[in-house]
Amino acid sequence: MAQSARVKLTSADLGKLDSVCKEIQGIGLKTGVRIKGPTPLPVKRLHIDTRKSPCGNGTETYEKWEMRMHRRIMDINADGKGSAIRQLMRLNMPDGVYIELVLK
């Protein structure tokens, strides 16, 4: 029976996220499994506005901060042995890249 997995990747650093996606595609080419993706999902943006003056006196000036979370989804169809999925589990993730693996 063919086993499939859905891989969800999340990172604030787009360069690291793309490098991990390329590594997963390389695993797919080596093992000969079919990989769909990476499919980009909408970027989540976290906005934080803080007032510069701690005491409240003076003009109302604000600092604006934004953090962007980039996300990708990949679907992997693997054989019953799961060699591609095993290699995916052994993959070294850089700091700041989070992976979620769901077997179907």
C-alpha positions as CSV (number, residue, x, y, z in Angstrom):
1,M,0.0,0.0,0.0
2,A,1.4,3.4,-1.0
3,Q,2.0,5.7,1.9
4,S,1.7,9.5,1.5
5,A,2.8,12.3,3.7
6,R,2.0,16.0,3.9
7,V,4.9,18.2,4.9
8,K,4.2,21.7,6.2
9,L,7.2,24.1,6.4
10,T,7.1,27.4,8.3
11,S,9.9,30.0,8.7
12,A,10.5,33.7,9.1
13,D,13.6,33.4,6.8
14,L,12.6,32.8,3.2
15,G,16.1,31.7,2.1
16,K,16.3,28.9,4.6
17,L,12.8,27.8,3.8
18,D,13.6,27.5,0.1
19,S,16.8,25.6,0.8
20,V,14.9,23.0,2.8
21,C,12.4,22.7,0.0
22,K,15.2,22.0,-2.5
23,E,16.6,19.4,-0.2
24,I,13.3,17.6,0.1
25,Q,12.9,17.7,-3.7
26,G,16.4,16.2,-4.0
27,I,15.3,13.3,-1.7
28,G,12.4,12.8,-4.0
29,L,14.6,12.6,-7.1
30,K,17.1,10.2,-5.4
31,T,14.4,7.8,-4.2
32,G,12.1,8.1,-7.2
33,V,9.0,9.2,-5.4
34,R,6.5,11.7,-6.7
35,I,6.5,15.0,-4.8
36,K,3.9,17.8,-5.3
37,G,5.0,21.2,-4.3
38,P,6.3,23.3,-2.7
39,T,3.0,25.1,-2.8
40,P,3.3,28.6,-1.2
41,L,0.6,29.5,1.3
42,P,-0.3,33.1,2.2
43,V,2.2,34.9,4.3
44,K,1.2,35.5,7.9
45,R,2.1,39.0,9.1
46,L,2.5,39.9,12.8
47,H,2.3,43.7,13.3
48,I,3.3,45.3,16.6
49,D,3.1,49.1,17.2
50,T,4.8,50.4,20.4
51,R,5.1,53.9,21.7
52,K,8.6,55.3,21.8
53,S,8.2,57.3,25.0
54,P,7.9,55.1,28.1
55,C,6.3,57.7,30.3
56,G,3.7,59.1,27.9
57,N,5.0,62.7,27.8
58,G,6.0,64.4,24.5
59,T,4.7,63.7,21.1
60,E,2.9,60.5,20.2
61,T,5.6,58.7,18.2
62,Y,5.4,55.0,17.5
63,E,7.8,52.3,16.4
64,K,6.3,49.7,14.0
65,W,7.6,46.2,13.9
66,E,6.5,43.4,11.5
67,M,7.4,39.7,11.4
68,R,6.5,37.7,8.3
69,M,6.0,33.9,8.5
70,H,6.4,32.1,5.2
71,R,4.7,28.7,4.7
72,R,5.0,25.9,2.2
73,I,3.1,22.6,1.7
74,M,4.6,19.5,0.0
75,D,2.9,16.2,-0.6
76,I,5.1,13.1,-0.9
77,N,3.8,9.8,-2.3
78,A,6.2,7.1,-1.0
79,D,6.4,3.3,-1.3
80,G,5.4,0.9,1.5
81,K,9.0,0.8,2.8
82,G,8.9,4.5,3.5
83,S,12.6,5.1,2.6
84,A,11.9,8.6,1.4
85,I,10.0,9.4,4.6
86,R,12.8,7.9,6.7
87,Q,15.3,10.2,4.9
88,L,13.0,13.1,5.5
89,M,13.0,12.4,9.2
90,R,16.8,12.4,9.3
91,L,17.0,15.8,7.5
92,N,18.9,18.5,9.4
93,M,16.7,21.5,9.8
94,P,18.3,25.0,10.1
95,D,17.4,27.1,13.1
96,G,14.1,28.9,12.5
97,V,12.6,26.4,10.1
98,Y,9.7,24.4,11.6
99,I,8.4,21.2,9.9
100,E,5.2,19.3,10.5
101,L,4.9,15.9,9.0
102,V,1.4,14.2,8.7
103,L,1.1,10.6,7.4
104,K,-2.0,9.7,5.5
